[in-house]
């Protein structure tokens, strides 16, 4: 009986969990639920170029065709520190869970006001209550999406989804 319960638990984890690659950064409740917050420096692009690429990728389903665009806005007229904001949703491969994605873009500038690139602050949170440990799905949602943009980037973890020890 004990072996059957262990086998069932392992099977459910495989069926319902994050599907590799990029599933090694699980989060257990950092945001009161499973979440991941990353910052990406996008080399050689403006925030406007990145905004258009992100918006089109979300509208087209992203690299795995399970992303969708919820909305976005140009914040430049409001004289705030961010240039653009976007929101999307990602549906997991199995069991069809949805996770909310939030993106904020800022231009990186030299003192002489020449763009070096853009900073993309990206956040993913599980939409189901009780997603205490997510098997790395929120990290995968973000890093998989950014990889699909085909832009050179540097990644920094802001909160949640810690690197494996």
N, C-alpha and C positions, 0 to 999 in steps of 0.2 A: 504494500500500500504506500509506504513512504517513497519508494522509488517511482511509483506512478505519479505522485504529487510533484516530485522534483522534475520529472520528465514533462509534465503538463506546464509547470512554471517556465521551464527553459523554452518549450515550444511557443508559449504565448509571448515571451520576450522576443523571440525571433520573428514571429508573425506580426506583432504590434509595434515593435521597436523601430528605431532609426535604421535605415538600410544603408550600409557603407557605400562609398567612403565618407570621411569627415564626421564620424559618429563618436569620436573619442573625447568629446568635451561636454559631458552631461552636466546639467544643473539641477540641484535639489533645493528649490524654493527660495532662491535669492530675491525674487520679487514677490514673495508670497505665493508664487507658482513658478514653474520652470520658465526661465528666460535667458536671454543672452544679449549683451550690449557690446558691440565692437566699433572701433573707429578705423577707417581705411584712408590712408593718404593715396589719392589717385594721381599718379605722375603725369604731368604734361597736358592736363585737360582743365578747362574752366568748369565752374559749377553748373553753368548753363548747358554745356555739352554733356556733362554727366547726368544732369536732370533729364534731358531729352532721351539719353540712352536708357536710363533706368525706367522712365515712364513707358517707352516703347517696349522694353523687355517685359515689364509687368503686363502690359496690354497684350503682348504676344505669348504670354505664358511662361516666360523665362526659359532657361536651358532645359528644364524637365517638363515643361508644359503644364505645370500645376500651380503657377503663380497667377494672381490677378490683381489688377489695378483698382484701388478704392478711391483715390483722389490725390491731388497735389496742388501746390500753389507757389507762385512767385512772391517771395517776401521782400525783394529788393526795394519796392516803393515805400516800405514801412520803416526803413532805416533801423533795422535790427541786426544782430550779429550774424544771422543766417541768411543765405540767398534763396534757398528753395526748401520745400518740405513735401514729402510724399508718404502715402500709406498704401499697403497692399496686404494680400493674404496668400499664404501658401498651404496647400493641401498635402498631407503626408501620403506616401506611396501606398501604404496599407492601412486599412481601417478608417481611412478618410477623415483624419483629424485636421482641423484648421488652426493655423497660427497667424497672429496679427504681426505685420512688419511695419515699422516706422523708420523713415529715413530723413535726415537733415543734411543739407549740403552747404558748405562754406568755401569761398575762394581763399586759397593760401597766397599771401602776397609778400614780396620783398619790400623793404622800406621804400624802394623806388617805384612801387606799385606795378611791378611786372609779375604776372601770374606764374607761379611755380607748379600749380596743380590745384586740386580741390580736396577738401576733407569731407568724407562721407561718414556721418555717425549713423549707425544702423542698430536697430533693436528688434528682437523677436520675442514674443511671449505666447505660450500655449493658451488657446481659447477655452480649453476644458478645465473646469474646476477640479482641483486635486491632482494636477500634473506636477507632482512634487519632484520626481526625477524623470527626465525626458529622454534618456539614452542618447543625448547629444543632438536631438532633432532641431532645437532652436539655433544652435551653432551651425548645423548643416544648412538650415534655411538661408542664413546670411552669407556664409562663405561660398556656398554653391551658387547663389545668385550673383555675387560679385565676380566669381571666376567666370561665369557666363557672359559678363560684360566685355571680356577680353581686353581689359585695361590693366596696365602695370600698377600694382598696389603694394603698400606696406600695411600690415594688420596689427592693431593693438587691442587687447582685451580691456574693456572698461568696467564691466560688471557681469557676474554670472559666468557660466560656461568656462570654468578654470581649465588650464592645461593639465593633462594627466601628470601625476607625480611619479 
